[in-house]
């Protein structure tokens, strides 16, 4: 009597071992496909200002950086272009003009046929404007966001503008 690969007795059949590596590779691939997921992260910087007439602090607006990416635990499998949006709050004749001077997206840390890190950097100015007098001055800002192949994120430059 000869015992087959599954421990089943097979009369008259030669014992043939099936290569285990192929099964293990298929299992790893299946696990990786199941573990792949996608996320969207959004970071914001607020511009605050003080109206001396009423001595009140106002949120004048915000710039937002949003990144969508997919990952498998080891590397980033897909990353969309980062999206930059702005919001504006008008307060007693004050407003903000957002000027985005650059938006850069970099792939970093090559790994396993992909890359481990996606960097998004946005720079610009927030011009504070008074209704009757025009824009007074611009406050520069930089936003930098890192997303990783394990789903984690890092806001490199947190905080508000000004």
Secondary structure, 3 states (H helix, E strand, C coil): CEECCCCCEECCCCCCCCCHHHHHHHHHHHHHHHHCEEEEEEEEEEEEEEECCCCEEEEEEEEEEEEEEEECCCCEEEECCCEEEEEECCECCEEEEEEEEEEEEEEEEEECCEEEEEEEEEEEEEEEEECCCEEEEEEEEEEEEEEECCCCEEECCCCCEC
